[in-house]
Amino acid sequence: MTFSNLAGEGREATDAYVTSLLALLGDQQPLPILSATPGRLGEVLRGAAPEALARPEAPGTWSVAGVLQHLADSEVVNGYRIRLMLAAATPPIPAYDQDAWASALRYDRADAHLALRDFSAARAANLRIWETLDPASLERNGMHAERGPESVGRLITLLAAHDLVHLRQIRRILGGVGR
């Protein structure tokens, strides 16, 4: 399965990424996953040595702290996207290059606990909106730069799967670099 979607890889890579996310999610409902992720992340971090949180799994990859910073930034981006989709008629939804963000925003220097705090706060703010959406709101569309027409409901579903991918990744990193 393809659990990364690098900017500019093309429609085929994007479709493979989305298919992998949806397969991982299966028939699970997105909102319970989205609600539980901050707590699950906190549990995973509990007892992890600071150096384990800062050490990448392998050269050229993110550390746990980097993954958490990505989640925090992704939450801000997708919170904005969904707000835009709710407030405007079929707005353009820009793609973003996660690796450019990682470089420019220094994910290599991220603090895992601060990133988790920021993610948790942004997620709480987003959930207050997402949990109140009616079926018509979930069907509102934006035009994603890489994926084409995308509804609010679909984006929320993809975010839940994105959470599962990164929870799995963090557990794998911690298993590989020690606790």
C-alpha positions as CSV (number, residue, x, y, z in Angstrom):
1,M,0.0,0.0,0.0
2,T,1.1,3.5,-0.7
3,F,1.0,5.7,2.4
4,S,2.8,8.8,1.1
5,N,1.8,11.3,-1.5
6,L,4.6,13.5,-2.5
7,A,3.8,16.8,-4.2
8,G,3.9,16.6,-8.0
9,E,3.9,12.8,-8.3
10,G,0.8,12.9,-10.6
11,R,-2.7,11.7,-10.6
12,E,-1.9,8.0,-10.6
13,A,0.2,8.3,-7.4
14,T,-2.5,10.5,-5.8
15,D,-5.2,7.9,-6.6
16,A,-3.0,5.1,-5.2
17,Y,-2.5,7.1,-2.0
18,V,-6.2,7.7,-1.6
19,T,-7.1,4.1,-2.3
20,S,-4.6,3.0,0.3
21,L,-6.0,5.4,2.9
22,L,-9.5,4.2,2.3
23,A,-8.5,0.6,2.5
24,L,-6.8,1.2,5.8
25,L,-9.9,2.9,7.2
26,G,-12.2,0.2,6.0
27,D,-15.7,0.6,7.4
28,Q,-14.6,2.5,10.5
29,Q,-16.4,5.8,11.1
30,P,-14.1,8.8,10.8
31,L,-15.3,11.0,13.7
32,P,-14.5,8.5,16.5
33,I,-11.0,8.1,15.0
34,L,-10.5,11.8,14.7
35,S,-11.7,12.3,18.3
36,A,-9.5,9.6,19.7
37,T,-6.2,10.4,17.9
38,P,-4.9,13.1,20.3
39,G,-5.3,10.7,23.3
40,R,-3.8,7.8,21.4
41,L,-0.8,9.9,20.5
42,G,-0.4,10.9,24.1
43,E,-0.4,7.3,25.2
44,V,2.2,6.3,22.6
45,L,4.5,9.1,23.7
46,R,4.2,8.3,27.4
47,G,7.4,6.8,28.5
48,A,9.3,7.4,25.3
49,A,12.8,8.8,25.8
50,P,13.3,12.3,24.5
51,E,16.1,11.1,22.2
52,A,13.8,8.5,20.8
53,L,11.3,11.1,19.9
54,A,13.9,13.2,18.1
55,R,15.7,10.5,16.2
56,P,14.5,9.7,12.7
57,E,13.7,6.1,11.8
58,A,16.3,6.2,9.0
59,P,18.3,8.9,7.2
60,G,16.1,11.2,5.3
61,T,12.9,10.3,7.2
62,W,11.0,12.1,10.0
63,S,11.4,11.5,13.7
64,V,8.4,11.0,15.9
65,A,8.6,14.8,16.6
66,G,8.6,15.5,12.9
67,V,5.6,13.3,12.3
68,L,3.7,15.1,15.1
69,Q,4.6,18.5,13.6
70,H,3.3,17.3,10.3
71,L,0.1,16.2,11.9
72,A,-0.2,19.7,13.6
73,D,0.4,21.5,10.3
74,S,-1.9,19.2,8.4
75,E,-4.6,19.8,10.9
76,V,-4.3,23.6,10.3
77,V,-4.3,23.1,6.6
78,N,-7.3,20.8,6.5
79,G,-9.2,22.9,9.1
80,Y,-8.8,25.8,6.7
81,R,-9.8,23.7,3.7
82,I,-13.0,22.5,5.3
83,R,-13.9,26.0,6.5
84,L,-13.4,27.3,3.0
85,M,-15.5,24.5,1.5
86,L,-18.3,25.3,4.0
87,A,-18.3,29.0,3.4
88,A,-17.7,29.2,-0.4
89,A,-19.2,27.6,-3.5
90,T,-16.7,25.0,-4.8
91,P,-13.6,26.9,-3.9
92,P,-10.2,25.9,-5.2
93,I,-8.3,23.7,-2.6
94,P,-4.6,24.1,-3.0
95,A,-2.3,21.1,-2.6
96,Y,0.6,21.5,-0.2
97,D,4.1,20.0,-0.4
98,Q,4.6,18.4,3.0
99,D,8.3,18.0,2.4
100,A,8.7,21.7,1.6
101,W,6.8,22.5,4.9
102,A,9.0,20.0,6.8
103,S,12.1,21.8,5.5
104,A,10.9,25.4,5.8
105,L,9.3,24.8,9.2
106,R,12.3,22.8,10.6
107,Y,10.6,19.5,11.4
108,D,14.1,18.2,12.2
109,R,14.0,20.6,15.3
110,A,10.4,19.9,16.3
111,D,9.5,19.3,19.9
112,A,7.2,16.2,20.1
113,H,5.3,17.4,23.1
114,L,4.7,20.9,21.8
115,A,3.7,19.5,18.4
116,L,1.2,17.2,20.1
117,R,-0.2,20.1,22.1
118,D,-0.6,22.2,18.9
119,F,-2.2,19.2,17.0
120,S,-4.6,18.5,19.9
121,A,-5.7,22.1,20.2
122,A,-6.3,22.4,16.4
123,R,-8.1,19.1,16.3
124,A,-10.4,20.1,19.2
125,A,-11.3,23.3,17.3
126,N,-12.0,21.4,14.1
127,L,-14.0,18.7,15.8
128,R,-16.3,21.4,17.3
129,I,-17.3,22.2,13.7
130,W,-17.1,18.7,12.1
131,E,-19.3,17.1,14.7
132,T,-22.2,19.5,13.9
133,L,-22.2,19.1,10.2
134,D,-25.4,18.0,8.5
135,P,-25.6,15.8,5.4
136,A,-25.8,18.9,3.1
137,S,-22.7,20.4,4.6
138,L,-20.8,17.1,4.3
139,E,-21.6,17.1,0.6
140,R,-20.2,20.6,-0.1
141,N,-17.4,20.4,-2.5
142,G,-14.1,22.1,-3.2
143,M,-11.8,21.5,-6.2
144,H,-8.6,19.9,-4.9
145,A,-5.6,20.8,-7.0
146,E,-4.5,17.2,-7.2
147,R,-7.6,15.1,-6.5
148,G,-10.2,17.1,-8.3
149,P,-13.7,17.6,-6.8
150,E,-13.8,16.6,-3.2
151,S,-16.5,16.8,-0.6
152,V,-16.2,17.9,3.1
153,G,-17.2,14.4,4.1
154,R,-14.6,12.8,1.9
155,L,-11.9,15.0,3.2
156,I,-12.9,14.2,6.8
157,T,-12.8,10.5,5.9
158,L,-9.3,10.8,4.4
159,L,-8.1,12.7,7.5
160,A,-9.2,9.8,9.8
161,A,-7.2,7.4,7.6
162,H,-4.3,9.8,7.7
163,D,-4.4,9.7,11.5
164,L,-4.2,5.9,11.4
165,V,-1.2,5.9,9.0
166,H,0.7,8.3,11.2
167,L,-0.2,6.5,14.5
168,R,1.2,3.3,12.9
169,Q,4.3,5.2,11.7
170,I,5.0,6.6,15.1
171,R,4.7,3.2,16.7
172,R,7.0,1.7,14.1
173,I,9.6,4.5,14.6
174,L,9.5,4.1,18.4
175,G,9.8,0.3,18.0
176,G,12.9,0.8,15.8
177,V,14.7,3.5,17.7
178,G,13.9,2.4,21.3
179,R,12.0,3.7,24.2
